[in-house]
């Protein structure tokens, strides 16, 4: 099993479960509470101004609530910036499920999520959620980020931090991991939902 798909150890999950994340109002909740009682898909995005991740979260927003309910599964997104950006991020992406912030990146570090600014390697097919060109992506990232919301500059999170896609629970267990190897490497939404047993689209 490669490093990017290796399941975290029980010790790592236990350690992570005790760490806190912030909701959109700044309230702290323990990470473990997100999957204590049910299976939970947890998507760690990059910084809150990342246009590629915004496109991915827009696709996640299309997952039907009925499909999640039928599979007894939650869908959660966690970013590495300030919690004050969550509300605007959800408005920009149409994401209506819970979103949290881990500005210390303690969870990212615990789960072995690395730093890189690399794009999709030459010769490798791009993920389907990447609808815009790289230049268009940069322009969009700047527009919905620092230009439109200058008060959030510096609060978006570490720009080189990569994310990953996990399925936790119920309880302190993890059944699926796909850590990003570069900045455009979230697992396809259809594949992630299939792993979780959630009907999609």
Secondary structure, DSSP 8 states (H G I E B T S, - for coil): --TTT----HHHHHHHHTSEEE-TTS-EEEGGGGTSSSEEEEEE-S-TT-HHHHHHHHHHTTS-HHHHHHTTEEEEEEESS-GGGHHHHHHHHT--S-EEE-TT-HHHHHTT--B----S-TTS---TT--S-HHHHHHHHHIIIIITTGGGTT-S--TTB--EEEEE-SSS-EEEEEE-SSTT----HHHHHHHHT----
